[in-house]
Amino acid sequence: MRIRRQPARYRHSEDGSDTAANLAVVHDEQEEKKEDVTMPDINANIRTYPVEYVRSPYGEGWTHLEDYDIFCHEPEVENDPELTFTSSIEEPDVTAMLESHLGSIMVDPGLGQQCITVRRSCIFKDGVAWMRRTNFNPLQQLCVTFVGEGGVDEGGPRREFLQMMFHGLATSSLFQGEEGRGIPTSNLSSLHKREYFFAGQTCGMILCQGGPPPKFLSPLILEYIQKGCRGEDCMPSVVDVPRLDIRAELQRISSAEILGTLEENDTTQVIRDECEMYQPLSVFTAGDFVKVAVQYYTVIRNKAQLDQFISGLQVYSLEKLVKECPANMKALLTNANPATLEPDDLYNTFEPSFSDEGSNARAEEEAAMFSWMMFLQDCASNIGICKLEDVLAFATGARHRPPCGYGVQPTISFSGASPLPSASTCAVQLVLPTGLGEEKFNDKMTEGILGALGFGSA
């Protein structure tokens, strides 16, 4: 049997190191003259992510191992239309694109799952610890267990785990910048520990394992990938500069008509020193000065961190996907076009299971559905303390819809046994209480949703 096309694998050497000298690369495509090889056992001690970046021998920065042409960045021609961030080629819809991609890289769940156990109090730390293990297979479907909680993961705990990993990643010290415009920090210690690599792998895991879209990255990162990881070709915006004082000063400089007459201050001098622009201001135009400074603070000073993050995305072959479908990936990884959750959307997501028409139970169930819609309207109008995202998380395990859906049709059933709602995040089933007035229904829904402690309670 011939090996299916998927990211190259490599085995760790006996001393556990990841250096280039110790990598034994197994290519996914064999030359015609070579004999067919058998797919290795998925349970073997194999790392299934691509070759790590290494220092380029041709200059500053990081690059892939040049011996492995599948992952090398080949020199591109200037102004190549394929490198432009906005593509004129019609792209498939987001769901179809992602489903096709997952079908080509992920291991069939019937062949085995990657089981992990994590603590709710240390979700991000525990998740990364699992990814660092040599026997962790990121291309197998996750099966998540929370310490101290029972239940079998049929989708709900995995979505909840990925939602919390998303929150941990977006708020970690590895990223800086305004909300929804995150870029890697320039932390050399984290770079040495390969934390940016695992940040990229986490981002890919959230997207490819059925989690919410990790929409916290700056569009600059996707443009950087589109430009072949050449920072000098990127056109970052002043708003991507993470330091508020530097950003404010660059905005002041950009509005100056004649730069030579601009009054310099301490921040201006810091910018000139860090960017090594020692010439008199009069030799620059405001646009050129700001462009150089913005590129330095967003790309140049943290290029190694950016490249290591992108190598982590390649565990799930996302770099290739960004180049092929830039608009779709921008919608999935950035907050450029934020999607707002509306009451009608949430109401129509769930299909109610009613009793026979004309029965007393049916009348109570229809009353509960009316109260449910009124409750959702109140959540959207900031009446009360419960938000629509809280409701969705209670019922599904995630505060945002996964791009490929839930795998099953979300449903609503009814019960008069308890005044509180309940939910199965695995079956994506919400149970509404019946026999309550509208006001009491709202109170009990809020109490049940905000009081739930996760999979064990929901």
C-alpha positions in Angstrom: 0.0 0.0 0.0 1.3 3.5 -0.9 1.6 6.1 1.8 -1.2 8.7 1.7 -0.1 12.3 1.2 0.2 14.0 4.6 2.9 15.9 6.5 6.3 14.3 6.7 7.0 12.3 9.8 10.2 11.9 11.7 11.3 9.7 14.6 13.2 11.0 17.6 16.7 9.7 18.0 17.5 7.6 21.0 18.8 10.6 23.0 15.5 12.4 22.4 16.9 15.4 20.6 15.2 17.2 17.7 18.4 18.5 15.9 18.7 18.2 12.2 21.5 15.7 12.4 19.3 13.3 14.3 16.1 13.5 12.2 15.2 10.5 10.1 12.6 11.9 7.7 10.0 9.6 6.1 8.7 11.2 2.9 5.0 10.8 2.2 5.5 10.3 -1.6 7.9 7.7 -2.9 9.6 8.1 -6.3 8.3 5.8 -9.0 11.6 3.8 -9.1 11.4 3.0 -5.4 9.5 0.1 -3.9 6.2 0.6 -2.3 6.3 0.9 1.5 3.7 -0.1 4.1 2.0 2.6 6.2 3.6 2.5 9.6 1.5 1.5 12.6 -0.3 4.6 13.9 0.5 3.6 17.4 4.2 3.6 16.8 6.4 6.2 18.5 6.3 8.6 15.6 6.0 12.4 15.7 3.6 13.5 12.9 4.5 17.1 12.5 6.7 18.6 9.8 10.4 19.3 9.9 11.3 22.0 12.4 12.7 25.3 11.3 16.5 25.9 11.6 18.8 28.8 11.1 19.3 29.6 7.5 23.0 29.4 6.3 22.3 32.2 3.8 21.5 35.0 6.1 19.5 36.1 9.1 16.2 34.5 10.1 14.9 31.0 10.1 14.1 28.6 7.3 13.0 25.0 6.8 15.7 22.3 6.4 16.7 22.8 2.8 17.1 19.1 2.1 13.4 18.5 2.3 11.9 20.2 -0.7 8.3 19.6 0.4 8.6 22.1 3.1 11.2 24.5 1.8 10.3 28.1 0.7 11.4 28.2 -2.9 12.4 31.6 -4.2 9.4 33.4 -5.7 9.4 36.0 -8.5 8.7 39.5 -7.5 5.0 40.6 -7.8 4.0 37.0 -8.3 0.1 37.2 -8.4 -0.1 34.0 -6.4 1.5 35.7 -3.4 -1.0 38.6 -3.2 -3.2 38.3 -0.1 -6.4 38.9 -1.9 -7.0 36.2 -4.5 -9.2 36.6 -7.6 -9.6 32.8 -7.7 -12.9 31.7 -6.5 -12.5 29.7 -3.3 -14.8 27.0 -1.9 -16.9 27.9 1.1 -15.2 27.6 4.4 -16.9 24.4 5.5 -16.2 22.6 2.3 -12.6 23.7 2.3 -12.0 22.6 5.8 -13.8 19.3 5.5 -11.7 18.5 2.4 -8.5 19.4 4.1 -9.3 17.4 7.2 -10.2 14.4 5.1 -6.7 14.5 3.6 -4.6 14.9 6.8 -6.5 13.4 9.8 -6.4 9.8 10.8 -9.7 7.9 10.6 -11.2 7.8 14.2 -12.0 4.2 13.6 -8.2 3.5 13.6 -7.6 4.9 17.0 -7.9 8.1 19.1 -5.5 10.2 21.0 -6.7 10.1 24.6 -5.6 12.8 27.1 -6.5 13.6 30.7 -6.2 17.3 31.8 -7.0 19.5 34.7 -9.5 22.3 34.3 -7.3 24.6 36.5 -4.3 24.1 34.2 -5.8 23.4 30.8 -3.3 25.3 28.6 -0.3 23.9 30.6 -1.6 20.4 30.5 -2.5 20.5 26.8 0.9 21.7 25.8 2.5 19.0 28.0 0.6 16.4 26.1 1.8 17.8 22.7 5.4 17.7 23.9 5.2 14.0 24.4 7.0 11.9 21.8 4.0 9.5 21.5 1.4 12.2 21.0 -0.2 11.9 17.6 -1.8 15.3 16.7 -3.6 13.8 13.6 -5.6 11.4 15.6 -9.0 12.6 17.0 -8.7 13.8 20.6 -10.6 12.0 23.3 -10.6 14.2 26.4 -11.1 13.4 30.1 -11.1 16.0 32.8 -9.5 15.0 36.1 -12.2 14.2 38.7 -15.1 14.0 36.2 -16.8 11.0 34.7 -18.3 10.5 31.3 -17.2 9.4 27.9 -16.0 11.9 25.4 -18.3 11.8 22.4 -17.5 15.3 21.3 -18.6 17.6 24.2 -15.5 17.4 26.4 -13.3 17.8 23.3 -15.1 21.0 22.3 -14.9 22.3 25.8 -11.2 21.5 26.0 -10.5 23.2 22.7 -12.5 26.3 23.7 -10.4 26.7 26.9 -7.2 26.1 24.9 -8.3 28.9 22.6 -8.8 31.2 25.6 -5.4 30.2 27.1 -3.6 30.7 23.8 -5.1 34.1 23.0 -4.4 35.5 26.5 -1.0 34.0 26.9 2.2 36.0 27.2 3.2 34.6 23.8 1.1 37.1 21.9 0.8 40.9 22.1 -1.2 43.6 20.4 -4.8 44.7 20.4 -7.6 42.2 20.8 -8.1 40.3 17.6 -4.7 41.5 16.2 -2.3 39.2 18.0 1.3 38.8 16.9 4.0 36.8 18.6 6.1 38.5 21.3 9.9 38.7 20.9 10.7 36.5 23.9 14.0 34.7 23.3 13.4 32.3 26.3 10.1 31.2 24.9 11.7 30.8 21.5 14.4 28.6 22.9 11.8 26.4 24.6 9.9 26.1 21.3 6.8 27.6 22.9 5.9 29.4 19.7 6.0 26.1 17.8 3.5 24.6 20.2 1.4 27.8 20.0 1.1 27.3 16.3 0.3 23.6 16.8 -2.3 24.5 19.3 -3.9 27.0 16.9 -4.1 24.2 14.3 -5.4 21.7 16.8 -8.3 24.0 17.8 -9.3 24.5 14.2 -8.8 20.9 12.9 -10.1 19.0 15.9 -13.6 20.6 16.0 -13.0 23.6 18.2 -14.2 27.2 17.6 -12.4 29.3 15.0 -9.2 30.7 16.7 -10.0 34.3 15.5 -7.3 36.2 17.4 -4.4 36.5 15.0 -3.4 39.7 13.2 -4.0 39.6 9.4 -0.4 40.5 9.2 0.6 36.9 10.0 -1.4 35.5 7.1 0.1 38.2 4.8 3.5 37.1 6.0 2.8 33.5 5.1 1.4 34.7 1.7 4.6 36.6 1.0 6.7 33.5 1.5 7.8 34.6 5.0 9.6 37.6 3.6 9.0 40.4 6.2 10.3 43.1 3.9 7.4 42.5 1.5 4.7 42.8 4.1 2.8 46.0 4.6 1.8 46.1 8.3 -0.4 48.7 9.8 0.4 51.1 12.6 -2.4 49.5 14.6 -0.3 46.3 14.6 2.5 47.9 16.6 2.0 46.4 20.1 3.6 49.2 22.2 1.1 51.9 22.8 3.6 54.7 23.3 5.4 53.7 20.0 2.1 53.4 18.2 1.0 56.8 19.4 4.3 58.4 18.3 4.2 56.8 14.9 0.7 58.1 14.4 1.9 61.6 15.3 4.8 61.4 12.9 2.6 60.1 10.1 0.5 63.2 10.3 3.5 65.6 10.0 3.7 67.5 6.8 7.5 68.2 6.9 9.4 65.7 9.0 12.4 67.9 9.4 10.5 70.4 11.4 8.9 67.8 13.7 9.8 68.3 17.4 11.5 65.1 18.6 10.8 63.6 22.0 12.2 60.7 24.0 9.9 58.2 22.2 11.1 59.4 18.8 14.7 58.9 19.9 13.8 55.4 21.1 12.4 54.5 17.7 15.4 55.9 15.9 17.8 54.0 18.1 16.0 50.7 18.0 15.4 50.9 14.2 19.0 52.3 13.7 17.7 55.3 11.8 20.5 57.7 12.8 20.3 60.1 9.9 18.6 63.5 10.5 14.9 63.4 10.2 15.0 65.8 7.3 16.3 62.9 5.0 13.1 60.9 5.6 9.6 61.4 4.5 7.0 60.7 7.1 5.7 57.7 5.2 9.1 56.1 4.8 10.0 56.7 8.5 6.8 55.2 9.7 7.0 52.2 7.3 10.5 51.3 8.4 9.5 51.5 12.1 6.2 49.6 11.7 8.0 46.7 9.9 10.6 46.6 12.6 8.2 46.5 15.5 5.8 44.0 13.9 7.9 41.6 11.8 11.7 42.2 11.9 12.4 42.1 15.6 10.3 38.9 16.1 10.8 37.1 12.8 12.3 34.0 14.4 9.2 33.8 16.7 6.9 34.2 13.7 8.7 31.5 11.7 8.6 29.1 14.7 4.8 29.7 15.1 4.3 29.0 11.4 6.2 25.8 11.6 3.7 24.8 14.4 0.8 25.6 12.0 2.4 23.2 9.6 1.6 20.2 11.9 -1.8 20.5 10.3 -0.6 21.8 6.9 -2.2 25.2 7.5 0.6 27.2 5.8 -0.4 25.6 2.5 -4.0 26.2 3.1 -3.4 29.9 3.8 -1.7 30.2 0.4 -4.4 28.3 -1.4 -7.5 29.8 0.3 -6.4 33.1 1.8 -9.9 34.7 2.2 -11.3 31.6 3.9 -8.3 31.3 6.3 -8.5 35.0 7.1 -12.2 34.5 8.1 -11.1 31.5 10.3 -8.0 32.9 12.0 -8.5 36.7 12.2 -11.3 38.9 13.6 -11.4 40.9 10.3 -15.1 40.1 9.8 -16.4 39.2 13.3 -19.5 37.1 13.3 -22.2 38.2 15.8 -24.4 35.5 17.4 -28.1 36.4 17.0 -31.1 35.1 19.0 -32.7 33.7 15.8 -29.6 31.9 14.8 -29.3 30.2 18.2 -33.1 29.4 18.3 -33.0 27.8 14.8 -29.8 25.8 15.6 -31.8 23.4 17.8 -34.6 21.2 16.6 -37.3 20.7 19.2 -38.7 17.2 19.8 -42.4 17.8 20.6 -45.1 15.5 22.0 -48.2 14.7 19.9 -50.1 17.6 18.7 -53.2 18.4 20.8 -51.8 16.8 24.0 -51.4 18.7 27.3 -47.6 18.1 27.1 -47.5 19.7 23.7 -49.1 22.9 25.0 -46.5 23.1 27.8 -43.7 22.5 25.4 -44.8 25.2 23.1 -45.0 27.6 26.0 -41.5 26.6 27.0 -40.3 27.3 23.4 -41.9 30.8 23.5 -40.2 31.5 26.9 -36.9 30.2 25.4 -37.1 32.7 22.5 -37.9 35.5 25.0 -34.9 34.4 27.1 -32.6 34.5 24.1 -33.9 38.0 23.2 -33.1 39.2 26.7 -29.6 37.7 26.5 -28.9 39.6 23.3 -30.3 42.8 24.7 -28.1 42.6 27.9 -31.1 42.2 30.1 -29.8 40.1 32.9 -26.3 38.7 33.2 -26.5 35.7 30.8 -25.1 36.1 27.3 -25.9 34.2 24.1 -22.3 32.8 24.2 -23.0 31.4 27.7 -26.1 29.7 26.4 -24.2 28.1 23.5 -21.3 27.0 25.7 -23.8 25.4 28.1 -25.5 23.4 25.4 -22.5 22.5 23.1 -19.3 23.0 25.2 -18.0 25.9 23.1 -18.9 29.6 22.9 -18.6 29.7 19.1 -19.8 27.3 16.5 -17.2 25.0 15.0 -16.6 25.7 11.2 -17.6 22.1 10.3 -20.6 21.9 12.7 -21.3 19.5 15.5 -21.5 16.2 13.6 -25.1 15.7 14.8 -28.3 17.8 14.7 -28.6 19.8 17.9 -32.0 19.1 19.6 -34.2 20.4 22.3 -36.3 18.1 24.6 -38.5 19.0 27.5 -38.9 17.9 31.1 -41.1 18.9 34.0 -39.0 16.9 36.5 -36.6 19.8 37.3 -37.0 23.6 37.1 -33.4 23.8 35.9 -32.2 23.2 32.3 -29.7 20.5 31.5 -27.6 19.6 28.5 -25.6 16.8 26.9 -22.7 18.4 25.1 -21.8 15.1 23.4 -25.3 14.6 21.9 -25.7 18.4 21.7 -29.1 18.1 23.4 -30.6 20.9 25.5 -33.4 20.0 28.0 -35.8 22.9 28.8 -38.0 22.9 31.9 -41.8 23.1 31.4 -44.6 24.3 33.6 -42.8 27.6 34.5 -44.0 31.2 33.8 -41.8 33.4 31.6 -40.2 35.3 34.5 -39.4 32.1 36.4 -38.2 30.4 33.3 -35.7 33.2 32.7 -34.5 33.0 36.3 -34.0 29.2 36.3 -32.3 29.3 32.9 -29.8 31.9 34.1 -29.2 29.9 37.3 -28.7 26.6 35.5 -26.5 28.0 32.8 -24.2 30.2 34.9 -24.1 27.6 37.7 -22.9 24.7 35.5 -19.3 23.7 36.2 -18.7 21.9 32.9 -19.2 18.5 31.5 -19.9 16.8 34.8 -22.7 19.2 35.7 -24.1 20.0 32.3 
